[in-house]
Amino acid sequence: MTALARKLQSRGMHIVFFGVLDVEHVARTAGLTFVPFGEKEYPAGSMIKVYGPVAKLHGEDVLRVHLEEITPPFLKVALECLPEKLENSGIDAMVLDMAYSYVQLLPMSLGIPYVQISNTLHVDSSGATPVCVFSWPYGDTPDSRARNIEGLKKLGSYFAPVLAVAMPYAAKTGLHVDWSDPNSTTSKLAVITQTPKEFDFPGIPWPSQFHYAGPLIDDEGREPSPFPWEALTGEPLIYASLGTLVNGLEHVYKTILKSVAILPEVQVLLSIGKTVNPDELGPIPSNTIVLPSVPQIELLKRAALCITHAGLNTTLESLTQGVPMVAIPIAYDQPGIAARIAHHGVGEFINLVDLTVERLSGLIRKVMKNNSYRDQARRFQKVIAESRGIEVAADVIEQAFRDLA
């Protein structure tokens, strides 16, 4: 979102970035005007506590806790606090991250035009393809579509606590929402995904306002991460990371460490975040460096392989550098992204319940020794370079709001 905001700002738009206090440093590092909301409910340092309950979970347990315990109070605070902030900031239009469910009720109730951005993998509500919270393979059969519809119903059942906040707000503000339609509050102007069309499953009947853009990535506006570059040996580099949210599963890190320990011909950089204590991971192999945070893009530029949780940002950043992957999806949209990694031949994945040292080390060897994975990743590198993701997204946003003038 900061990369997109920077691009819009460079085109002459006055951008105000709204968020809780814990993202202020991200926005200001990107050179953006920042306005906090929910300062009382979410003071500085609170996000690590908010997401603490999901850091060591996986699968549908993460969805359940997120939609029962995290999203409803956040939505309530946003709907209560943001109207005054928007008015004071003189906002004419909004660009919303779709990860924040039903915050779009706010511009709907205020008559403010809005565009939505899918930074995570978008949800196909038609049933043509598997819903992204499952790692099901693509299939164009009646049985596959029936399975997909059941998956959508299951996902929808988790949203009851969120709807318990959204529905009263809509009623109070006079909004008429068809709650049986999952797209009833979706922007009619534009919905933009940073997933390249070529990386998606085929055959999804998207509405006309849906746009594939490509990665919303730039190499600027990020906080610098110190790194001991002199420690790199020049051997083939494996970069491994489980992301920034659900990254507290110590047994996964231990499995990664044991899997790479038997691969002396490579060097490994494992980023573990702030949730895990490195002293609790056991012996660190001599070919491995373990750090809490690293300059991810710079390391991917040097990497031969990425071991990833299949978060969309890491996946797209890997493909931007032509790096094949071995994915260990943990939660959220990661299973669906992992399924696409395998479907397009840019890597392999292993579900958490099947994770063992033998299977993981076998996949690492398979992907590193079979040049087809590297070749496919480099094909996507060219696709992404030609997609001009940020430019396309900015063009769509400008056109959507220009038509309202």
LUMLUMMI-461013 format. One record per residue: x, y, z of N, C-alpha, C in turn. Coordinates in pm, whole numbers, padded with zeros to 5 digits, always signed. Atoms other than C-alpha are relative to their C-alpha. Layout:
BEGIN
XYZXYZXYZ
...
END
This chain:
BEGIN
+00083-00121+00000+00000+00000+00000+00086+00126+00000
-00087-00118+00000+00287+00240+00070+00062+00021-00138
-00055-00014+00134+00438+00165-00271-00102+00064-00094
+00107-00056+00083+00104+00242-00440-00025+00146+00038
+00021-00137-00045+00057+00554-00228+00110+00092-00051
-00112-00079+00051+00403+00679-00329-00017+00029-00149
+00020-00019+00143+00320+00627-00695-00110+00104-00026
+00109-00097+00018-00010+00817-00668+00045+00140+00040
-00052-00130-00045+00167+01092-00476+00091+00062-00106
-00091-00051+00104+00428+01120-00752-00076+00053-00120
+00083-00047+00111+00141+01180-00997-00081+00124+00037
+00063-00125-00037+00025+01484-00807-00119-00011+00092
+00109+00016-00096-00238+01336-00578+00050+00033+00140
-00033-00021-00141-00242+01449-00216-00044-00125+00075
+00026+00129-00063-00215+01125-00022+00009+00012+00153
-00003+00012-00146-00301+01069+00344-00013-00148+00032
-00002+00142-00036-00218+00728+00488-00057-00017+00140
+00064+00023-00129-00450+00615+00770+00039-00138+00053
-00033+00128-00061-00353+00342+01015+00014+00013+00149
-00026-00002-00143-00294+00243+01372+00145+00045+00022
-00130-00061-00029+00012+00384+01546+00119-00089-00037
-00113+00089+00028+00224+00074+01484+00046+00005-00146
-00044-00009+00139+00234+00146+01109+00048+00140-00036
-00042-00137+00028+00328+00512+01144+00140+00005-00057
-00139-00006+00047+00699+00446+01097+00012-00049-00143
-00003+00051+00137+00628+00249+00778-00043+00109-00097
+00052-00106+00087+00423+00532+00628+00098+00117-00010
-00089-00117+00002+00664+00805+00729+00133-00032-00068
-00121+00041+00072+00966+00609+00604-00022+00008-00150
+00035-00007+00142+00784+00596+00270-00026+00144-00046
+00019-00139+00037+00752+00976+00277-00145+00041-00013
+00143-00025+00011+00376+00980+00331-00053+00074+00122
+00071-00062-00111+00150+01199+00542-00080-00108+00072
+00063+00107-00077+00022+00978+00822-00098+00057+00101
+00100-00036-00101-00296+01010+01031-00040-00127+00075
+00036+00121-00077-00348+00758+01313-00147+00001+00038
+00133+00011-00059-00681+00630+01434+00004-00113+00104
+00005+00103-00103-00777+00416+01731+00118+00005+00095
-00119-00011-00085-00490+00555+01937-00023-00056+00140
+00030+00051-00134-00663+00465+02263-00008-00151+00001
+00020+00145+00004-00763+00113+02162+00124-00075-00048
-00118+00064+00056-00444+00038+01967+00122+00091+00014
-00118-00085-00021-00154+00230+02124+00123-00063-00065
-00124+00050+00059+00199+00195+01992+00046-00126+00072
-00046+00127-00055+00328-00158+02041-00108-00103+00018
+00112+00092-00029-00015-00319+02053-00018-00109-00104
+00029+00098+00106-00014-00504+01720+00062-00136+00025
-00062+00129-00029+00228-00769+01834-00082-00079+00102
+00088+00065-00096-00011-00839+02121-00129-00044-00067
+00125+00033+00070-00316-00834+01894+00017-00128-00081
-00020+00117+00085-00167-01089+01657+00070-00115+00073
-00063+00106-00077+00000-01287+01933-00078-00131+00001
+00076+00125-00005-00288-01540+01956+00007-00085-00126
-00003+00079+00123-00248-01644+01591+00142-00037-00042
-00138+00020+00045+00132-01644+01569+00043-00146+00004
-00041+00140-00015+00161-02006+01682-00111-00098-00041
+00106+00086+00052-00156-02140+01516+00024-00027-00147
-00009+00023+00143-00208-02273+01167-00136-00045-00053
+00121+00048+00066-00478-02358+00917-00124+00080+00036
+00127-00066-00024-00841-02281+00987-00010+00057+00141
-00001-00060-00134-00765-02211+01354+00040+00148-00007
-00041-00139+00017-00594-01891+01239-00117+00084-00050
+00116-00072+00051-00900-01787+01038-00104+00023+00108
+00102-00010-00104-01132-01859+01326+00037+00107+00102
-00043-00097-00101-00931-01659+01581+00004+00140-00060
-00009-00132+00063-00868-01376+01334-00138+00063-00016
+00132-00055+00029-01234-01336+01244-00090+00007+00124
+00077-00008-00125-01365-01389+01598+00057+00103+00096
-00062-00078-00106-01113-01198+01808+00074+00126-00048
-00080-00112+00049-00910-00960+01587-00082+00097-00085
+00069-00086+00095-01130-00830+01307-00118+00077+00060
+00116-00076-00048-01455-00739+01493+00033+00125+00080
-00030-00125-00073-01303-00496+01746+00073+00102-00086
-00067-00094+00088-01079-00345+01478-00100+00072-00089
+00102-00060+00085-01376-00289+01248-00082+00101+00077
+00080-00090-00084-01575-00132+01530+00074+00132+00023
-00080-00120-00025-01293+00111+01611+00013+00083-00128
-00016-00072+00126-01240+00200+01244-00129+00074-00037
+00127-00063+00036-01609+00271+01186-00035+00116+00093
+00029-00106-00097-01630+00484+01500+00096+00118-00012
-00103-00105-00008-01304+00678+01470+00029+00070-00132
-00046-00056+00126-01242+00733+01101-00085+00112-00058
+00077-00110+00062-01536+00958+01001+00056+00139+00033
-00054-00131-00038-01398+01253+01198+00138+00022-00060
-00134-00012+00056-01043+01181+01079-00007+00032-00149
+00015-00025+00143-01158+01173+00718-00045+00143-00027
+00051-00136+00018-01349+01497+00752+00110+00102+00025
-00106-00095-00034-01059+01676+00919+00113+00001-00104
-00107+00010+00099-00821+01555+00647-00044+00042-00139
+00049-00045+00130-01042+01672+00362+00004-00105-00108
-00010+00112+00094-01060+01331+00196-00111+00006-00105
+00097+00002+00110-01230+01318-00146-00028-00142-00049
+00015+00138+00047-01179+00946-00222+00090-00089+00085
-00076+00092-00084-01041+00634-00055+00048-00119-00082
-00055+00125+00053-00820+00340-00154+00015-00093+00119
+00010+00086-00117-00887+00050+00082+00064-00136-00025
-00053+00136+00001-00696-00270+00154-00113-00096+00033
+00111+00092-00021-00945-00556+00119+00020-00094+00117
-00025+00084-00117-00779-00737+00408-00081+00047+00120
+00078-00054-00110-00980-00508+00638-00148-00009-00035
+00137+00034+00040-01325-00662+00606-00100+00106+00042
+00116-00088-00019-01623-00426+00572+00035+00142+00046
-00032-00141-00022-01430-00104+00636-00060+00085-00112
+00062-00073+00112-01581-00009+00298-00139+00053+00034
+00128-00056-00043-01909+00050+00483+00015+00147+00036
-00025-00139-00038-01750+00375+00597-00015+00096-00119
+00022-00090+00113-01712+00542+00255-00139-00015-00062
+00136+00017+00052-02044+00390+00148-00097+00090+00077
+00093-00078-00082-02221+00560+00439+00024+00150-00013
-00033-00143+00011-02040+00892+00381-00009+00051-00143
+00009-00041+00139-02088+00896+00005+00135+00033-00062
-00135-00021+00051-01713+00886-00058+00033-00111-00101
-00038+00104+00096-01598+00704-00376+00121-00078+00052
-00110+00083-00050-01363+00414-00304+00036-00109-00099
-00058+00109+00077-01141+00165-00479+00060-00098+00099
-00055+00101-00091-01028-00163-00321+00120-00068-00063
-00124+00066+00042-00687-00327-00339+00009-00136+00069
-00020+00133-00057-00637-00701-00291+00150-00027+00005
-00142+00028-00019-00286-00726-00152+00025-00146+00030
-00005+00144-00016-00352-01082-00043-00067-00063-00123
+00063+00066+00114-00482-01343-00288-00150+00023+00007
+00142-00030+00006-00832-01246-00397-00085-00127+00016
+00093+00112-00017-01133-01466-00324-00091-00008-00123
+00091+00024+00111-01318-01614-00621-00131-00051+00058
+00129+00036-00061-01678-01614-00500-00095-00069-00098
+00085+00066+00100-01809-01777-00820-00001-00151+00016
-00012+00145-00009-01695-02128-00731+00072-00061-00119
-00071+00053+00117-01506-02160-01060+00136-00058+00039
-00130+00047-00047-01180-02208-00869-00005-00016+00151
+00002+00021-00145-01092-02320-00516+00018+00130+00077
-00020-00117-00084-01128-02056-00245+00140-00007+00059
-00144-00004-00023-00781-01944-00149+00046-00052+00136
-00043+00051-00131-00782-02073+00210+00026-00150-00003
-00026+00143+00016-00753-02428+00075+00105-00021-00110
-00106+00028+00097-00462-02581-00118-00047-00096-00109
+00056+00091+00101-00693-02768-00355+00054+00034-00138
-00046-00027+00137-00567-02808-00713-00115+00048-00087
+00100-00047+00094-00747-02645-01001-00060-00117-00076
+00067+00100+00080-01005-02856-01178-00126+00057-00062
+00117-00052+00070-01271-02778-01437-00100-00113-00021
+00097+00109+00005-01521-03052-01351-00116+00034+00094
+00112-00024-00093-01864-03059-01184+00036-00031+00145
-00041+00035-00136-01710-03230-00880+00089+00109+00060
-00089-00106-00048-01440-02961-00853-00080+00123+00038
+00079-00119-00028-01694-02681-00873-00089-00018+00122
+00081+00028-00119-01919-02848-00615+00086+00011+00126
-00094-00011-00112-01617-02880-00384+00030+00147+00029
-00031-00142-00017-01535-02512-00442-00115+00075+00068
+00117-00064-00062-01889-02404-00351-00008-00034+00148
+00000+00039-00142-01870-02599-00026+00109+00073+00076
-00108-00076-00064-01539-02429+00048-00040+00144+00026
+00048-00137-00019-01700-02089-00001-00097+00008+00117
+00096+00002-00112-01980-02181+00239+00074-00011+00133
-00076+00017-00125-01726-02291+00498+00070+00129+00038
-00065-00128-00028-01530-01967+00463-00101+00102+00050
+00102-00096-00040-01849-01763+00490-00047-00018+00142
+00048+00027-00137-01943-01932+00816+00088+00064+00105
-00091-00060-00096-01638-01781+00984-00025+00149+00020
+00017-00144-00003-01758-01425+00918-00114+00048+00090
+00113-00040-00084-02054-01427+01160+00038+00106+00103
-00036-00104-00097-01866-01228+01431+00027+00136-00065
-00026-00125+00070-01761-00967+01174-00132+00063-00044
+00130-00049+00042-02114-00936+01038-00079+00057+00117
+00069-00050-00120-02235-00882+01395+00037+00145+00028
-00038-00141-00009-02047-00549+01380-00046+00076-00123
+00029-00069+00125-02105-00465+01015-00148+00027-00020
+00143-00014+00031-02480-00521+00994-00068+00110+00081
+00061-00111-00075-02585-00289+01280+00048+00137-00048
-00051-00128+00050-02358-00015+01142-00071+00037-00130
+00068-00026+00126-02513-00049+00799-00144+00045+00023
+00139-00036-00030-02863-00034+00946-00008+00140+00060
+00000-00129-00068-02777+00267+01163+00024+00114-00098
-00034-00106+00095-02637+00462+00868-00089-00002-00125
+00096+00000+00109-02922+00375+00634+00045-00069-00127
-00047+00075+00117-02730+00144+00401-00087-00122-00024
+00077+00119+00036-02926-00124+00218+00096-00100-00065
-00101+00097+00044-02693-00422+00186-00065-00137-00012
+00046+00138+00018-02778-00764+00046+00107-00091+00061
-00102+00076-00071-02588-00969+00302+00016-00142-00053
-00015+00133+00061-02651-01289+00104+00097+00003-00118
-00091-00017+00113-02429-01148-00173+00136+00044+00053
-00131-00037-00055-02058-01151-00076+00063+00120-00069
-00056-00114+00073-01991-00878-00335-00084+00126+00011
+00093-00113-00007-02266-00641-00227+00067+00130+00044
-00069-00122-00044-02023-00398-00063+00132+00022-00075
-00122-00015+00080-01741-00445-00314-00009+00126-00086
-00003-00122+00079-01635-00130-00496-00056-00023-00140
+00052+00006+00136-01830-00069-00816+00091+00076-00097
-00092-00077+00084-01549+00157-00942+00119-00084-00046
-00117+00080+00037-01245-00070-00930+00042-00087+00118
-00065+00092-00093-01104-00372-00751+00128-00045-00069
-00130+00024+00061-00734-00420-00815+00074-00106+00081
-00082+00100-00067-00529-00729-00734+00143+00011-00048
-00140-00002+00041-00152-00738-00730+00045-00137-00050
-00032+00129+00061-00166-01100-00844+00003+00014-00152
+00001-00003+00147-00058-01122-01209-00103-00099-00054
+00100+00090+00059-00327-01275-01429+00062-00134-00036
-00066+00124+00043-00075-01530-01555+00026-00094+00116
-00025+00083-00117-00022-01654-01198-00129-00055+00061
+00127+00045-00055-00391-01705-01126-00046-00129-00067
+00067+00109+00068-00608-02006-01205-00085+00058-00113
+00079-00052+00113-00797-01972-01536-00150-00011+00025
+00143+00021+00007-01166-01931-01601-00084+00066+00107
+00079-00067-00104-01278-01693-01325-00083+00111-00064
+00086-00101+00064-01577-01480-01432-00004+00131+00078
-00009-00124-00075-01465-01148-01288-00091+00107-00059
+00078-00114+00051-01685-00837-01314+00091+00100-00071
-00077-00093+00084-01577-00552-01541+00092+00090+00081
-00084-00093-00078-01434-00342-01256+00118-00070+00067
-00112+00074-00058-01188-00617-01157+00120+00011-00092
-00121-00021+00080-00830-00555-01269+00118-00078+00059
-00130+00054-00035-00518-00767-01257+00104+00108-00026
-00104-00101+00018-00222-00536-01206+00138-00063-00005
-00136+00049-00018+00087-00721-01092+00053+00055+00131
-00053-00036-00132+00309-00675-00786+00009+00150+00023
-00009-00141-00040+00280-00342-00606+00129+00016+00081
-00132+00002-00064+00650-00335-00532+00086+00111-00058
-00110-00084+00046+00919-00071-00549+00119-00025+00092
-00122+00024-00077+01274-00075-00420+00033+00115+00094
-00028-00117-00082+01240+00250-00229-00104+00011+00112
+00097-00029-00105+01061+00386+00077-00011-00106+00106
+00003+00104-00103+01151+00095+00303+00105+00030+00107
-00099-00015-00106+01327+00092+00635+00120-00089-00031
-00118+00083+00027+01686-00027+00590+00015-00108+00107
-00027+00110-00093+01767-00365+00745+00148-00032-00006
-00144+00033+00001+02130-00415+00849+00021-00148-00028
-00029+00140+00032+02285-00735+00718+00150-00018-00017
-00144+00026+00012+02634-00890+00741+00034-00060-00137
-00022+00050+00135+02695-00915+00367+00131-00077-00012
-00129+00068+00008+03050-01026+00429-00010-00147+00041
+00017+00139-00044+02911-01350+00578-00045-00092-00113
+00040+00084+00114+02783-01469+00240+00124-00060-00065
-00118+00074+00047+03019-01733+00102+00009-00010-00151
+00001+00018+00144+02919-01730-00264-00057-00133-00044
+00066+00126+00034+02768-02078-00247-00148+00028-00032
+00143-00021+00029+02410-02121-00379-00077+00034+00127
+00067-00052-00119+02191-01925-00140-00146-00041+00004
+00141+00027-00026+01862-02048+00003-00048+00103+00101
+00061-00097-00092+01651-01774+00157-00128-00061+00055
+00118+00060-00063+01388-01893+00407-00065+00099+00096
+00076-00090-00087+01115-01694+00581-00144-00048+00009
+00141+00036-00020+00770-01760+00728-00085+00125+00018
+00082-00120-00002+00651-01401+00702+00004+00075+00132
-00001-00092-00114+00556-01148+00968-00116-00020+00097
+00115+00014-00088+00224-01264+01119-00005-00137+00067
+00010+00136-00056+00182-01640+01162+00137-00065-00014
-00140+00042+00017+00551-01700+01212+00061-00050+00130
-00051+00044-00129+00579-01848+01560+00004-00150+00019
+00001+00146-00009+00573-02221+01480+00144-00052+00005
-00141+00037-00016+00908-02331+01621+00034-00131-00070
-00033+00130+00060+00880-02686+01489+00022+00011-00151
-00024-00019+00143+00865-02555+01132+00143+00050-00022
-00137-00047+00012+01188-02361+01178+00100-00113+00028
-00090+00111-00032+01349-02666+01338+00008-00099-00116
+00001+00091+00114+01241-02880+01043+00081+00058-00116
-00079-00064+00105+01386-02628+00800+00149-00013+00029
-00141+00007-00037+01715-02620+00990+00056-00141-00018
-00047+00139+00015+01742-03000+00998+00005-00041-00147
+00004+00036+00143+01651-03022+00629+00119+00058-00076
-00111-00062+00073+01922-02780+00515+00136-00042+00057
-00126+00043-00061+02183-02919+00753+00066-00111-00080
-00053+00112+00079+02220-03219+00521+00027+00042-00145
-00029-00054+00133+02279-02993+00220+00123+00091+00011
-00120-00082-00026+02640-02878+00276+00044+00085-00118
-00044-00074+00119+02672-02748-00080-00069+00134-00015
+00072-00126+00009+02445-02449-00007+00024+00084+00126
+00006-00085-00119+02429-02152+00229-00144+00043+00019
+00140-00027-00031+02102-02071+00404-00010+00124+00088
+00031-00115-00084+01966-01746+00543-00143-00017+00048
+00132+00021-00058+01670-01803+00777-00042+00122+00080
+00056-00115-00071+01464-01501+00886-00115-00049+00088
+00097+00058-00092+01258-01581+01198-00093+00101+00066
+00088-00099-00061+01094-01251+01296+00031+00020+00147
-00021-00036-00141+01049-01135+01654-00074-00091+00097
+00082+00084-00088+00817-01407+01785+00078-00116+00058
-00075+00120-00038+01068-01691+01807+00136+00037+00057
-00133-00016-00061+01374-01708+02031+00096-00094-00070
-00093+00089+00073+01666-01839+01821+00068-00102+00090
-00065+00094-00092+01812-02003+02132-00084-00125+00023
+00087+00114-00020+01511-02235+02138-00014-00088-00124
+00010+00077+00124+01563-02368+01787+00099-00115-00006
-00098+00108+00002+01843-02604+01881+00124+00041-00075
-00126-00032+00068+02179-02625+01706-00025+00058-00139
+00010-00064+00130+02218-02399+01404+00107-00062-00090
-00100+00060+00089+02387-02575+01109+00107+00100-00041
-00113-00087+00033+02724-02437+01007-00022+00075-00131
+00025-00066+00129+02587-02346+00663-00117+00098+00006
+00122-00079-00015+02302-02137+00807+00022+00123+00087
+00004-00123-00077+02263-01778+00929-00144+00023+00042
+00135-00026-00051+01960-01704+01150-00006+00143+00053
+00015-00139-00041+01843-01345+01193-00148+00033+00016
+00141-00036-00018+01519-01176+01313-00059+00074-00120
+00051-00073+00117+01488-00947+01008+00115+00024-00096
-00102-00012+00104+01670-00904+00680-00054+00084-00114
+00046-00068+00122+01656-00701+00355-00043-00104-00103
+00048+00116+00075+01437-00956+00178+00026+00011-00151
-00016-00011+00144+01443-00822-00178+00147-00012-00040
-00142+00007+00033+01820-00778-00176+00053-00143+00009
-00043+00139-00012+01865-01136-00059-00060-00087-00110
+00061+00077+00109+01621-01272-00315+00074+00023-00131
-00077-00027+00121+01830-01106-00585+00121-00092-00010
-00118+00086-00005+02112-01339-00477-00038-00147+00018
+00041+00134-00042+01904-01650-00400-00020-00096-00117
+00029+00107+00095+01883-01981-00585-00134-00065+00029
+00127+00061-00042+01573-02090-00390-00055+00079+00117
+00066-00061-00115+01319-01941-00151-00089-00103+00066
+00092+00081-00081+01159-02148+00125-00095+00098+00066
+00095-00104-00039+00841-01957+00201-00129-00058+00056
+00134+00034-00048+00509-01966+00383-00104+00021-00109
+00088-00029+00113+00358-01868+00046-00088+00121+00025
+00066-00130-00004+00255-01521+00151+00011+00065-00137
+00001-00052+00136+00166-01326-00161+00116+00094-00027
-00110-00093+00023+00428-01053-00114+00132-00073-00023
-00124+00075+00017+00715-01298-00068-00001-00079-00130
+00010+00077+00124+00589-01514-00354+00025+00088-00122
-00016-00088+00115+00566-01221-00594+00141+00061-00004
-00136-00052-00002+00900-01080-00479+00099-00106-00049
-00085+00109+00050+01057-01422-00546-00011-00009-00151
+00019+00009+00144+00905-01436-00894+00056+00122-00071
-00058-00120+00059+01012-01077-00959+00150-00017-00022
-00143+00026+00013+01368-01201-00910+00028-00131-00072
-00020+00126+00072+01312-01528-01100+00046-00114+00088
-00045+00100-00098+01358-01741-00788-00109-00105+00023
+00098+00105-00028+01179-02079-00761-00018-00021+00150
+00037+00007-00141+01017-02177-00431-00035-00141+00045
+00061+00112-00072+00941-02453-00185-00087+00064+00108
+00095-00068-00087+00630-02345+00003-00050-00092+00111
+00062+00067-00116+00502-02443+00348-00114+00090+00044
+00111-00089-00035+00160-02274+00362-00049-00026+00141
+00038+00011-00141+00042-02202+00716-00145+00042+00021
+00136-00049-00028-00282-02000+00706-00039+00106-00104
+00054-00107+00084-00494-01728+00542-00006-00047-00146
+00005+00032+00142-00453-01724+00161+00118-00085-00047
-00124+00068+00037-00123-01912+00168-00024-00136-00067
+00023+00127+00071-00268-02256+00073-00035+00021-00148
+00036-00027+00139-00422-02107-00243+00118+00048-00082
-00121-00047+00069-00096-01933-00333+00094-00117-00025
-00086+00118+00017+00098-02255-00275-00051-00088-00113
+00058+00079+00108-00143-02437-00507+00035+00060-00136
-00037-00065+00126-00068-02179-00778+00149-00013-00029
-00144+00023+00017+00308-02214-00720+00023-00135-00069
-00014+00133+00060+00276-02585-00800-00065-00006-00138
+00075+00005+00127+00018-02535-01078+00081+00059-00114
-00076-00068+00105+00249-02301-01270+00145-00046-00008
-00131+00059+00012+00563-02505-01210+00115+00087+00045
-00108-00085-00051+00758-02235-01025+00051-00050+00135
-00043+00056-00127+00805-02457-00722-00090-00115+00041
+00082+00106-00059+00651-02721-00498-00046+00046+00137
+00042-00034-00136+00465-02710-00169-00028-00127+00078
+00033+00109-00092+00408-02930+00132-00088+00057+00109
+00090-00045-00106+00116-02891+00370+00062-00028+00136
-00061+00007-00132+00202-02845+00735-00016-00138+00063
+00024+00132-00061+00047-03177+00838+00090-00108-00058
-00087+00098+00065+00281-03357+00597+00147+00034+00015
-00137-00049-00006+00596-03168+00692+00090-00092+00082
-00106+00076-00067+00896-03386+00776+00134+00044-00059
-00133-00033+00049+01270-03341+00737+00025-00068-00134
-00025+00075+00122+01282-03610+00471-00076+00060-00119
+00079-00053+00110+01000-03464+00262+00045+00140-00040
-00043-00135+00032+01118-03106+00288+00135+00000-00069
-00132+00004+00064+01481-03185+00206-00011-00058-00141
+00021+00055+00133+01357-03394-00086-00053+00103-00098
+00054-00104+00088+01156-03103-00227+00105+00107-00030
-00106-00099+00023+01449-02864-00180+00094-00050-00109
-00089+00057+00102+01674-03097-00381-00069-00003-00136
+00074+00011+00126+01404-03152-00644-00006+00133-00073
+00016-00131+00064+01345-02783-00708+00135+00059-00040
-00130-00058+00033+01713-02688-00701+00069-00074-00115
-00070+00077+00103+01826-02970-00934-00075-00003-00133
+00079+00004+00123+01541-02952-01186-00011+00141-00056
-00007-00135+00056+01601-02653-01410-00135+00053-00047
+00130-00047+00048+01236-02640-01518-00062+00099+00098
+00055-00093-00099+01143-02465-01192+00065+00138-00015
-00069-00127+00020+01407-02198-01243-00043+00064-00131
+00042-00054+00130+01306-02162-01608-00138+00063+00009
+00135-00054-00015+00940-02112-01515+00000+00126+00085
-00009-00120-00084+01029-01866-01240+00054+00118-00082
-00055-00107+00082+01234-01667-01491-00100+00046-00107
+00107-00042+00092+00941-01672-01734-00093+00097+00070
+00085-00092-00076+00730-01512-01462+00073+00130+00032
-00077-00122-00021+01011-01267-01395-00022+00096-00117
+00024-00083+00118+00964-01142-01752-00144+00051-00004
+00142-00040-00003+00584-01139-01718-00022+00115+00096
+00017-00104-00102+00604-00932-01401+00067+00130-00042
-00070-00121+00045+00860-00693-01548-00083+00076-00103
+00083-00063+00104+00619-00629-01835-00136+00044+00053
+00134-00030-00052+00310-00603-01612-00012+00142+00053
+00001-00138-00052+00407-00265-01460-00109+00015+00105
+00108+00009-00098+00194-00343-01155-00041+00132+00061
+00033-00126-00067+00215-00010-00974-00056+00100-00100
+00049-00093+00102+00169+00188-01295-00143-00033-00041
+00134+00042+00039-00136-00016-01395-00100+00034+00109
+00090-00030-00112-00292+00017-01049-00027+00150+00010
+00017-00145-00007-00231+00392-01047-00086+00051-00115
+00083-00039+00114-00381+00424-01395-00148-00028+00026
+00139+00040-00027-00695+00237-01288-00063+00093+00103
+00052-00086-00105-00734+00448-00975-00027+00140-00053
+00021-00133+00058-00688+00775-01160-00124+00004-00089
+00115+00003+00089-00943+00673-01422-00131-00014+00078
+00121+00021-00080-01194+00554-01161-00046+00130+00065
+00038-00123-00067-01185+00884-00975-00019+00116-00098
+00018-00104+00100-01154+01098-01288-00142-00003-00057
+00135+00013+00055-01485+00962-01416-00106+00061+00090
+00096-00056-00095-01652+01101-01103+00002+00152+00000
-00016-00146-00004-01535+01456-01161-00112+00071-00076
END
